């Protein structure tokens, strides 16, 4: 029986033709990514064979290719532009001046409203800046209220 085929008595079986073996098979023989989603063009048997021969996902993307793709998808900058920014900043965070730990890289700081890329930051500075941008008014109010300590805990004068 075809991998993933579920025959349910009494229900009509919709036939679909596999793009690889060209056999007409029940729709249940084709992988789906969830309810209401289109089914794959290749039947389960052909897909399993394809994945066995070509690896689970086919040709693997190298780490460098993945970085280049992600930089473009997220920030619309190329890998060459990213490397030029790293070189211009001497490989260090634009805020604290520290270089990232071994195996880590600088994060691309950008405006979430306009998408404009600003500079490269270490993970810590990037996260802190994001929190500050989203909560700077509340933080200023907090410091105005509690900057000298909690009024409930301060000795009465």
C-alpha positions in Angstrom: 0.0 0.0 0.0 1.2 3.5 -0.8 2.9 5.4 2.1 0.4 7.7 3.8 -2.6 6.2 2.1 -5.7 6.0 4.3 -8.6 4.1 2.7 -11.8 5.0 4.5 -14.7 2.7 3.4 -17.8 4.6 2.1 -15.8 7.8 1.2 -15.1 8.5 -2.4 -11.4 8.4 -3.3 -10.3 11.4 -5.4 -7.7 10.3 -7.9 -4.6 12.4 -8.5 -1.7 11.8 -10.8 1.9 11.7 -9.4 4.2 14.1 -11.2 7.0 11.6 -11.1 5.6 8.1 -11.7 2.6 9.4 -13.6 0.3 6.9 -11.8 -3.2 7.8 -10.7 -3.5 7.3 -7.0 -6.0 8.3 -4.2 -5.5 11.8 -3.0 -4.6 10.4 0.5 -1.4 9.0 -1.1 0.0 12.6 -1.5 1.5 14.5 1.4 -0.4 17.5 2.7 0.9 20.3 5.0 -2.3 20.4 6.9 -6.1 20.6 6.6 -7.2 22.7 3.7 -3.7 22.8 2.2 -2.9 21.6 -1.3 -1.3 18.2 -1.6 2.1 17.7 -3.1 2.5 16.8 -6.7 4.6 13.8 -6.0 3.0 10.7 -4.3 4.3 9.5 -1.0 6.2 6.6 -2.5 8.0 8.8 -5.0 8.6 11.5 -2.4 10.2 8.9 0.0 12.4 7.6 -2.8 13.4 11.1 -3.9 14.3 12.0 -0.3 16.3 8.8 0.2 18.4 9.5 -2.9 18.8 13.3 -2.5 18.8 13.6 1.2 15.9 14.7 3.4 15.5 18.1 1.8 17.5 17.6 -1.4 20.6 19.9 -1.9 21.5 21.5 1.4 22.0 25.2 1.6 25.5 26.1 3.0 25.7 28.3 6.1 27.0 31.2 3.9 24.1 30.8 1.4 21.6 30.7 4.3 23.1 33.9 5.8 23.0 35.7 2.5 19.4 34.6 1.9 18.3 35.7 5.4 20.1 39.0 5.1 18.3 39.7 1.9 14.9 38.5 3.1 15.0 40.3 6.4 17.0 43.5 5.7 17.4 43.8 1.9 21.2 43.8 2.2 23.6 41.4 0.5 26.2 39.3 2.2 28.9 41.5 0.7 27.2 44.6 2.2 27.1 42.9 5.6 30.8 42.0 5.4 31.6 45.6 4.4 29.7 46.8 7.5 31.6 44.3 9.7 34.9 45.6 8.3 33.9 49.3 8.7 33.1 48.6 12.3 36.3 46.6 12.8 34.2 43.6 13.7 32.8 45.2 16.8 29.4 46.3 18.1 28.5 49.9 17.2 27.4 50.6 20.8 29.6 48.8 23.3 32.6 48.1 21.0 32.8 44.5 21.9 33.4 41.7 19.4 31.0 38.8 19.3 32.0 35.5 21.0 33.5 32.7 18.8 30.9 31.3 16.4 28.6 34.3 16.8 28.1 37.3 14.5 26.9 40.8 14.9 23.1 41.4 14.6 21.7 43.8 12.0 20.1 46.7 13.8 17.2 48.2 11.8 14.2 50.5 12.4 11.1 48.3 12.7 9.0 51.1 11.3 10.9 52.0 8.2 13.1 48.9 7.8 16.2 51.2 7.4 19.4 49.3 8.4 21.4 51.4 11.0 24.5 49.4 12.1 25.7 46.1 13.5 25.3 45.3 17.2 26.1 42.6 19.5 23.1 40.5 20.6 23.0 42.1 24.0 23.0 45.7 22.7 20.5 44.8 19.9 18.0 43.3 22.4 18.5 46.2 24.9 18.0 48.8 22.1 14.8 47.0 21.0 13.4 47.1 24.5 14.3 50.8 24.9 12.7 51.7 21.5 9.5 49.9 22.5 9.3 51.1 26.1 11.3 54.3 26.4 8.3 56.5 27.6 7.3 53.9 30.2 11.0 53.6 31.3 11.3 57.4 31.7 8.0 57.5 33.7 9.3 54.7 35.9 12.6 56.4 36.6 10.8 59.7 37.4 8.6 57.8 39.9 11.1 55.4 41.4 14.5 56.9 40.5 15.1 57.9 44.1 13.7 54.7 45.5 10.2 53.4 46.2 8.3 56.1 48.1 6.7 53.4 50.2 10.1 52.2 51.4 11.7 55.6 51.9 11.9 56.8 55.5 9.4 59.6 56.3 11.1 63.0 56.5 
